[in-house]
Amino acid sequence: MMHELSLDIETNQQSIMLRGSPEECTGSTLSGAVKLHPKGSVKLKSLSVRLEVYGVITGAAALKNGSLTLHDKHRFAHDEIVFFETKDAYTLPAKCHHYKFSFPIDGFWPETVHCNNISVKYKLIATAETTSLHANHTTEKEVFVKRFPLTNPNEPLPPINVSDAWKDILEYDLYAAHKVVGMGEELPLVLNFRPLVTGINIHNVTYKLYELIDSPLAKHGASHMEEHSIDLTPHNRDFNSPNEKMALLKIPTYPKIHHDCKNEFVTIKHKIEVMINFNQGGCMKSIRLRFPITVTTELTECFFEALPQYEPRSCLKTNECMCVDTNTEDCNPNPPPYGLNTIQSA
């Protein structure tokens, strides 16, 4: 009789943060443990965990990409650790058994993305293979990998400066302290107006956030571009003078928008549009400004934490099953049996 078997995956990090260029992202690792807890003694032939990194294009984007179906999958990597494996079955007692794993994260892999038609996923899949009389046990866990473009904590975030004139009638300046902003953060903008003729009155200023999503897959010679906009309702501060205005723009969060990214699979960019509406000689006129900003997944003040370091383990196959009992305080945290950790990059 097959007893009830609990199989879980626990990771040491809520998410993986990649900072800077792919070359700068070396040293990141995904670590955790597979927990196997049978309610009674069970026989297993193998236990393994694998990391799959893949991108999926669906719907009209897949058709334009050259796929003959509404689903086009691209595998970036497949990394597997076999904890134990045998032709015969091991008998495991009714205890909680704990198997640690560690996967290096390649800085050239794309970060996690979830859009309407384009997704990039990092998925852990643990499999406990039973005897031929019973079905295998499998469990999955998605891991979120994020990327931040700056790595030097002493490097100031770049500001936004726009200065121009409209038809020798109205000069204007726009300033923001930085153009890298996290989802949910407020971006302060300062507008200054210098009328060059009399009779100009600023009526109002409106703001929009534009998101552009592209899948630039060169092998099919085509791309799929999506663009949508979100109205931003600012928290306005009082005018310091009739020709000065300050607004706090609250950046939306997922799923309304997605973070900026650029890789071989998907590109996501953002722009802010500022519409200045003013009255001159009884006629309403408008000035439209657009400038790029970088939207990140987290608050910008949280980005410069220490990176975890990857320490490769020596993985050898063995015929003995010595699991970790997590209920025992003095247990060995890295016992055998461990199989070979084979990496197959797509």
C-alpha positions in Angstrom: 0.0 0.0 0.0 1.3 3.5 -1.0 1.2 5.9 1.9 0.5 9.5 1.5 3.6 11.4 0.4 4.2 15.2 0.8 6.7 16.8 -1.6 7.6 20.4 -1.3 10.2 22.9 -2.6 11.5 25.7 -0.4 13.9 28.4 -1.6 16.2 30.5 0.5 15.3 33.7 -1.4 12.0 35.3 -2.3 13.6 36.4 -5.6 16.9 36.6 -7.4 18.3 40.1 -8.1 20.6 40.6 -11.1 22.4 43.9 -11.2 24.0 45.5 -14.3 25.2 43.8 -17.5 25.2 40.0 -17.9 29.0 40.0 -17.3 28.4 41.8 -14.0 25.8 39.3 -12.8 28.1 36.4 -12.1 27.9 35.0 -8.6 24.1 34.8 -8.3 22.7 31.5 -7.1 19.3 29.9 -6.4 19.4 27.7 -3.4 16.9 25.8 -1.2 15.8 22.3 -0.3 13.4 19.6 -1.5 11.4 18.3 1.5 10.0 14.8 1.3 7.7 13.7 4.0 6.0 10.3 3.8 3.2 9.5 6.3 4.5 5.9 6.3 7.4 3.9 4.9 7.6 4.3 1.1 9.7 2.9 -1.7 11.3 5.4 -4.1 13.6 4.8 -7.1 14.8 8.3 -7.5 14.5 11.9 -6.3 15.5 14.9 -8.4 15.0 18.6 -8.8 15.4 20.6 -12.0 15.5 24.3 -12.9 13.8 25.2 -16.2 14.2 28.6 -17.8 12.0 29.2 -20.8 10.0 31.9 -22.6 6.5 31.5 -24.1 4.9 33.5 -26.8 1.1 33.0 -27.3 -1.8 34.3 -29.4 -1.2 36.6 -32.3 2.4 37.3 -31.2 3.2 33.6 -31.7 1.7 33.5 -35.2 3.6 36.6 -36.3 6.7 35.1 -34.8 6.4 32.3 -37.4 4.9 29.6 -35.2 2.2 27.5 -36.8 0.3 27.4 -33.5 -0.9 29.9 -30.9 1.9 28.7 -28.5 5.6 29.1 -29.2 8.0 28.0 -26.4 11.8 28.8 -26.3 14.0 27.0 -23.7 17.0 29.0 -22.4 18.3 26.4 -19.9 17.7 23.1 -18.2 19.7 22.3 -15.0 19.1 19.1 -13.0 20.3 17.7 -9.7 19.7 14.0 -8.9 19.7 13.3 -5.2 19.5 9.5 -5.5 18.8 7.0 -8.3 18.7 3.2 -8.4 17.3 0.4 -10.4 15.8 -1.0 -7.2 13.8 1.0 -4.7 14.9 2.7 -1.5 12.7 2.4 1.5 12.3 5.7 3.3 10.9 5.9 6.8 8.0 8.1 7.9 10.1 11.2 8.6 10.7 14.6 7.0 13.7 14.2 4.7 15.5 17.3 3.6 17.7 17.6 0.4 19.6 20.8 -0.3 20.2 22.1 -3.8 22.0 25.1 -5.4 21.7 26.3 -9.0 24.0 29.0 -10.5 22.0 31.7 -12.3 23.6 32.8 -15.6 23.7 36.5 -16.0 22.8 36.1 -19.7 19.5 34.6 -19.0 16.5 37.0 -19.3 14.7 38.1 -16.2 11.1 37.0 -15.3 8.4 38.6 -17.4 4.6 38.1 -17.4 2.8 40.0 -20.2 -0.4 39.3 -22.1 1.3 37.4 -24.9 4.9 37.1 -23.7 6.3 35.3 -20.6 9.7 34.3 -19.2 9.6 31.8 -16.4 12.0 30.2 -13.9 10.5 27.0 -12.6 11.7 24.5 -10.1 10.3 21.0 -10.6 10.9 18.2 -8.0 10.1 14.6 -9.0 9.9 11.5 -6.7 9.9 8.4 -8.8 8.0 5.5 -7.2 7.8 1.9 -8.2 5.9 0.8 -11.3 2.8 0.1 -9.2 2.3 3.7 -8.2 2.3 7.1 -9.9 5.3 9.5 -9.6 5.0 12.5 -7.3 5.8 15.9 -8.8 5.7 19.5 -7.5 6.5 22.8 -9.0 7.6 26.3 -7.8 8.1 29.4 -9.8 11.1 31.6 -8.9 11.2 35.3 -9.8 14.4 36.7 -11.2 14.7 40.5 -11.4 17.3 42.8 -13.0 18.4 46.3 -12.0 20.5 48.3 -14.5 22.9 50.0 -12.0 25.5 48.2 -9.8 27.5 51.0 -8.2 25.7 52.2 -5.0 27.8 55.4 -5.2 26.7 56.2 -8.7 23.8 58.7 -8.7 20.7 57.9 -10.6 20.6 60.0 -13.8 18.2 63.0 -13.7 15.7 64.2 -16.3 16.2 67.6 -17.8 14.1 69.0 -20.7 14.3 72.6 -21.9 12.7 73.9 -25.0 10.6 76.7 -26.5 7.3 76.5 -28.4 7.2 78.8 -31.5 9.0 81.6 -29.7 5.8 82.0 -27.6 6.5 79.8 -24.4 9.7 78.5 -23.0 9.5 75.6 -20.5 11.8 73.5 -18.3 11.1 70.1 -16.9 13.2 68.5 -14.2 13.1 65.2 -12.2 15.8 64.1 -9.9 16.2 60.7 -11.6 14.7 58.6 -14.4 14.9 55.2 -12.7 11.8 54.6 -10.6 10.4 51.5 -9.0 6.8 50.3 -9.3 4.6 52.0 -6.7 7.1 54.9 -6.2 6.3 58.6 -6.7 8.3 60.5 -9.3 8.5 64.2 -8.6 8.4 66.5 -11.6 9.0 70.3 -11.6 7.8 72.4 -14.5 8.8 76.0 -15.1 7.2 78.3 -17.7 8.6 81.5 -19.2 6.1 83.2 -21.5 7.8 85.1 -24.3 4.6 87.1 -25.2 1.8 88.6 -23.1 -1.6 87.0 -22.5 -0.5 83.4 -21.8 -2.2 81.5 -19.1 -1.4 77.9 -18.1 -4.7 76.0 -18.1 -3.7 72.5 -16.9 -1.1 69.8 -17.3 -1.9 66.1 -17.8 0.4 63.1 -17.6 0.4 59.6 -19.1 2.7 56.6 -18.9 3.3 54.7 -22.1 4.5 51.1 -22.2 6.0 49.5 -25.3 6.4 45.7 -25.5 8.3 44.1 -28.4 9.4 40.6 -29.1 12.4 41.1 -31.4 13.1 37.5 -32.5 15.4 38.0 -35.4 15.3 34.4 -36.7 11.9 35.0 -38.2 12.6 38.5 -39.4 9.6 40.0 -37.6 8.6 41.6 -34.4 5.4 42.0 -32.4 4.9 45.5 -30.9 2.3 46.3 -28.3 1.7 49.8 -26.9 -0.7 51.0 -24.3 -1.0 54.1 -22.1 -2.1 54.7 -18.5 -3.4 58.1 -17.3 -1.4 59.3 -14.2 -3.3 61.3 -11.7 -0.7 63.5 -10.0 -0.6 64.8 -6.5 0.0 68.5 -7.2 1.7 70.8 -4.9 0.9 74.5 -4.8 2.4 76.8 -7.4 5.5 78.5 -6.0 4.8 81.2 -8.6 2.2 81.5 -11.4 4.7 79.9 -13.8 5.9 77.0 -11.7 4.3 73.7 -11.0 5.4 70.5 -9.1 3.6 67.2 -9.4 4.2 63.8 -7.7 3.4 61.0 -10.2 2.6 57.6 -8.7 4.0 54.8 -10.9 1.5 52.0 -11.2 2.3 48.4 -10.2 2.0 45.0 -11.8 -0.2 43.9 -13.6 -1.1 47.4 -14.9 2.5 47.8 -16.1 5.6 45.6 -16.3 9.3 46.4 -15.6 11.8 47.5 -18.2 13.8 44.8 -19.8 15.9 44.2 -22.9 17.1 40.8 -24.1 16.9 38.6 -27.1 13.4 37.5 -26.2 11.5 40.6 -25.2 12.0 44.3 -24.9 9.9 46.5 -22.6 10.3 50.3 -22.5 8.4 53.2 -20.9 7.9 56.8 -21.6 6.1 59.6 -19.7 4.1 62.0 -21.7 3.4 65.5 -20.3 0.7 67.6 -22.0 0.8 71.3 -21.3 -2.5 73.1 -22.1 -2.4 76.8 -22.2 -4.5 79.7 -23.4 -3.2 82.4 -25.7 -5.4 85.1 -27.1 -8.6 83.2 -26.4 -7.3 80.0 -28.1 -6.4 76.8 -26.3 -3.1 75.3 -27.4 -1.1 72.3 -26.2 2.5 71.2 -26.0 3.2 67.5 -25.8 6.5 66.2 -24.2 7.7 62.6 -24.1 10.8 61.4 -22.4 12.0 57.8 -21.4 12.1 56.5 -17.9 13.2 53.1 -16.5 10.7 51.3 -14.4 12.1 48.6 -12.1 10.3 45.8 -10.2 11.1 47.1 -6.7 11.7 50.3 -4.9 15.0 51.8 -6.0 16.2 52.2 -2.4 16.2 48.4 -2.0 18.5 47.5 -4.8 22.0 47.6 -3.4 21.8 44.6 -1.0 24.7 42.1 -1.0 24.5 39.4 -3.6 24.6 35.7 -2.5 27.6 33.8 -3.8 27.5 30.5 -5.6 29.5 27.7 -4.0 29.5 24.6 -6.3 29.1 21.2 -4.5 30.7 18.0 -5.4 27.8 15.7 -6.5 28.5 11.9 -6.6 26.1 9.1 -7.2 25.8 6.5 -4.4 23.8 3.4 -3.7 22.9 4.3 -0.2 20.1 6.6 0.8 20.9 8.8 3.8 18.3 11.5 4.0 18.3 14.5 6.3 15.8 14.4 9.0 14.9 18.0 9.7 13.4 17.1 13.0 16.9 16.2 14.3 18.8 19.2 15.5 22.3 17.7 15.0 21.7 16.2 11.5 24.2 16.6 8.7 23.0 19.4 6.4 24.7 18.0 3.3 24.5 14.2 3.4 24.7 11.8 0.5 23.3 10.5 -1.7 23.6 13.2 -4.4 23.6 12.6 -8.1 25.4 14.5 -10.9 24.4 18.0 -11.5 24.2 18.2 -15.3 23.6 21.4 -17.1 22.2 21.6 -20.6 21.9 25.1 -21.9 19.5 25.7 -24.8 
